């Protein structure tokens, strides 16, 4: 080794020693000076992060993990921090949310209380003609239509107004028999009693035949005063109403019993409402209802329940209910749709919570009960009658207990509500082990 190489190596060794000493000295000085500098500047040390004890299954299953993982559905396991582990089944069913998050979600609670439920049944229905005020004009003999006095469907008619004139050979023959019998009675006034009696019976039989054909009393009276038979017979309207159906055509032949006119009196109409099965118990005869028709916005009609049909529609699970209402001015037309509101009879005070507090989860209904600030417990409840804004609670909540009425589903999203609800019915093996042996839970976490 020459002299220059030796000098270079010695210089590098001294420089390395000096650098190491400077670094070690600076490090020691910084460790001692840093806290002093922070205190002098008035800065508090950073708050220590919460310690994660373990991770639990998001669906409430009893398995835990010491490291983050996902379940078979791809959901992340939920961290359990120090101080959050509970040793009782009640604790595991509780939900904790920070005060800041509660304010952000807009959580609001209301106490369960005894109330008189105001309950209205809403349904839809259709206007129909009153079947008791519907009339059919159908001759009881065959013949021909000679003349029509009413020739349009929808025309308004009055009781006794002429509808049509008909000709029938049977009718002419019956009139002739009656006229001959009447003339025979007059001719046999001086004859024996038996002859007079026989002629009177013949006249009575002819008259009865004409009456059975619905010949009006006015026409029969005119026939009895005159020996001349009429070629045609006039049919008149049986009531005030509207011609709903007209099958009569001038000159056509009709058979006995054939319907030529159908007339409906629409001064009073029926309203057939479809009431759902669960509301049927609240419908009573004589119950009043408010009716709104789309054709007349802002106008309200009054109706009353007159009949509940004994059949149920299996497709819609509804029962037809008949209401009756007056039809001033004929505003209500058959086949119009209507919105119906039935006022259910008042009941005594029952335990209620706001309808918005109930979370419907298939076969179960859940409410979130506030135990303390930031602590909530899901409760399974049994519901009764549904009111306008409140619902009857038969089981699950006591008077005065506060239930969450807003942000229920946001709490569901922000917390593991599903796991808490599952804990209502699922056994928790690790909890049972904790009750039997206080160290069992700690051992479980270590493994």
Residue pairs with C-beta under 8 A, 6 or more apart in sequence:
35 45
38 44
38 45
50 81
50 82
50 83
51 81
51 82
52 79
52 80
52 81
52 82
53 80
53 81
53 82
53 84
53 85
53 445
54 64
54 65
54 66
54 79
54 80
54 445
55 64
55 65
55 66
55 67
55 68
55 69
55 77
55 78
55 79
55 80
56 63
56 64
56 65
56 77
56 78
56 80
56 419
57 63
57 64
57 71
57 77
57 78
57 419
58 71
58 75
58 76
58 77
58 78
58 416
58 418
58 419
59 71
59 73
59 75
59 418
59 419
59 422
60 416
60 418
60 419
60 420
60 421
60 422
60 423
60 426
61 71
61 426
62 427
62 428
62 429
62 430
64 77
64 80
64 430
64 444
64 445
65 77
66 445
68 76
68 77
68 79
69 76
69 77
70 76
70 77
71 77
78 416
78 419
84 96
85 441
86 92
86 94
87 431
87 434
87 435
87 441
88 431
89 423
89 428
89 431
90 377
92 420
92 423
92 428
92 431
93 377
93 378
93 420
93 421
93 423
93 424
94 371
94 375
94 376
94 377
94 420
95 368
95 375
95 376
95 377
95 378
95 411
95 415
95 416
95 417
95 420
96 374
96 375
96 376
96 415
97 105
97 107
97 374
97 376
97 411
97 414
97 415
98 374
99 373
99 374
101 414
102 373
102 374
105 407
105 410
105 411
105 414
106 406
106 407
106 410
107 404
107 406
107 407
107 410
107 411
108 404
108 405
108 406
108 407
109 370
109 402
109 403
109 404
109 405
110 353
110 354
110 357
110 402
110 403
110 405
111 399
111 400
111 401
111 402
111 403
112 351
112 352
112 353
112 393
112 397
112 398
112 399
112 400
112 401
112 402
112 403
113 351
113 352
113 399
113 400
114 349
114 350
114 351
114 352
114 399
115 349
115 350
115 352
115 387
115 390
116 346
116 347
116 348
116 349
116 350
117 347
117 350
117 352
117 385
117 387
117 390
117 392
118 346
118 387
118 388
119 282
119 344
119 347
119 385
119 386
119 387
119 388
120 341
120 342
120 343
120 344
120 388
121 275
121 279
121 282
121 283
121 341
121 342
121 344
122 339
122 340
122 341
122 342
123 273
123 274
123 275
123 276
123 279
123 321
123 340
123 342
124 273
124 274
124 337
124 338
124 339
124 340
125 271
125 272
125 273
125 274
125 291
125 323
125 337
125 338
125 340
126 271
126 272
126 335
126 336
126 337
126 338
127 269
127 270
127 271
127 332
127 333
127 334
127 335
127 336
127 337
127 338
128 269
128 270
128 271
128 272
128 334
128 335
129 244
129 264
129 266
129 269
129 270
129 334
130 264
130 265
130 266
130 268
130 269
130 270
130 324
131 270
133 239
133 241
133 264
133 265
133 266
133 267
133 268
134 244
134 262
134 263
134 264
134 265
135 238
135 239
135 241
135 262
135 263
135 264
135 265
136 259
136 261
136 262
136 263
137 163
137 235
137 237
137 238
137 259
137 260
137 261
137 262
137 263
138 257
138 258
138 259
138 260
139 166
139 168
139 213
139 214
139 235
139 254
139 256
139 257
139 258
139 260
140 212
140 213
140 214
140 256
140 257
141 168
141 170
141 171
141 213
141 256
142 168
142 170
142 253
142 254
142 255
142 256
143 166
143 167
143 168
143 169
143 170
143 171
143 253
143 254
144 166
144 167
144 168
144 251
144 252
144 253
144 254
145 164
145 165
145 166
145 248
145 249
145 250
145 251
145 252
145 253
145 254
145 260
146 164
146 165
146 166
146 167
146 232
146 250
146 251
147 164
147 165
147 232
147 250
148 163
148 164
148 248
148 249
148 250
149 161
149 162
149 163
149 164
149 165
150 157
150 161
150 162
150 163
150 164
150 237
150 243
150 246
150 261
151 246
151 250
152 243
152 246
153 243
153 244
153 245
153 246
154 242
154 243
154 244
155 242
155 243
156 241
156 242
156 243
157 163
157 237
157 240
157 241
157 242
157 243
157 263
158 237
158 240
159 237
159 238
159 239
159 240
160 236
160 237
161 236
161 237
162 234
162 235
162 236
162 237
163 235
163 236
163 237
163 248
163 260
163 261
164 234
164 235
164 248
164 260
164 261
165 232
165 233
165 234
165 235
166 232
166 233
166 235
166 254
167 231
167 232
167 233
168 233
171 213
171 233
172 229
172 231
174 206
174 209
174 210
174 213
175 210
175 223
175 229
175 230
176 229
177 202
177 206
177 209
178 203
178 206
178 207
178 209
178 210
178 223
178 224
179 223
179 226
179 227
179 228
179 229
181 199
181 200
181 202
181 203
181 205
181 206
182 203
182 224
182 227
183 227
184 199
184 202
184 203
185 196
185 199
185 200
185 203
188 195
188 196
188 199
189 196
207 220
210 220
210 223
211 220
214 235
215 233
216 236
219 230
219 233
219 234
223 229
223 230
235 260
237 263
238 263
239 263
239 265
240 265
240 267
241 263
241 264
241 265
241 266
242 263
242 264
242 266
242 330
243 261
243 262
243 263
244 262
244 263
244 264
244 334
245 259
245 261
245 262
246 260
246 261
246 262
247 258
247 259
247 260
247 261
248 254
248 260
248 261
254 260
264 334
266 327
266 330
266 332
266 334
267 326
267 327
267 330
268 324
268 325
268 326
268 327
269 324
269 325
269 327
269 332
269 334
270 322
270 323
270 324
271 291
271 303
271 322
271 323
271 324
271 325
271 338
271 340
272 320
272 321
272 322
272 323
273 289
273 320
273 321
273 322
273 323
273 338
273 340
274 313
274 316
274 318
274 319
274 320
274 321
275 283
275 318
275 319
275 320
275 321
275 342
276 316
276 317
276 318
277 312
277 317
277 318
277 319
280 308
280 319
282 342
282 344
282 345
282 385
283 305
283 308
283 321
283 342
284 305
284 345
285 305
285 306
285 307
285 308
286 304
286 305
287 304
287 305
287 342
287 343
287 345
288 302
288 303
288 304
288 342
288 343
289 302
289 303
289 304
289 305
289 323
289 340
289 341
289 342
289 343
290 300
290 301
290 302
290 303
290 340
290 341
290 343
291 300
291 301
291 302
291 303
291 323
291 325
291 338
291 339
291 340
292 299
292 300
292 301
292 338
292 339
292 341
293 299
293 301
293 331
293 332
293 336
293 337
293 338
293 339
294 336
294 337
294 339
295 331
295 336
296 331
301 325
301 326
301 332
302 325
303 323
303 324
303 325
303 340
304 323
304 324
304 325
305 321
305 322
305 323
305 342
306 322
306 323
306 324
307 321
307 322
308 319
308 321
308 322
309 319
309 320
309 321
309 322
311 319
311 320
312 318
312 319
313 319
313 320
323 340
325 332
347 385
350 384
350 385
350 392
351 392
351 393
351 394
351 397
351 398
351 399
352 387
352 390
352 391
352 392
352 393
353 367
353 381
353 390
353 391
353 393
353 397
353 403
353 405
354 389
354 390
354 391
354 403
354 405
355 386
355 387
355 389
355 390
355 391
356 405
356 406
356 408
357 367
357 368
357 403
357 404
357 405
357 408
358 365
358 366
358 367
358 381
358 383
358 391
359 365
359 366
359 367
359 368
359 408
359 409
359 412
361 421
364 380
364 421
365 380
365 381
365 382
365 383
366 378
366 379
366 380
366 381
366 421
367 378
367 379
367 381
367 393
367 396
367 397
367 403
367 404
368 376
368 377
368 378
368 379
368 403
368 404
368 408
368 411
368 417
369 376
369 377
369 378
369 379
369 397
369 401
369 402
369 403
369 404
370 376
370 402
370 403
370 404
371 377
376 404
376 411
377 420
378 417
378 420
378 421
378 424
379 396
379 397
380 396
380 421
380 424
381 393
381 394
381 395
381 396
381 397
382 393
382 394
382 395
382 396
383 391
383 392
383 393
383 394
384 391
384 392
384 393
384 394
385 391
385 392
386 392
397 403
404 411
411 417
412 418
430 440
430 441
430 444
433 440
433 441
433 444
434 440
434 441
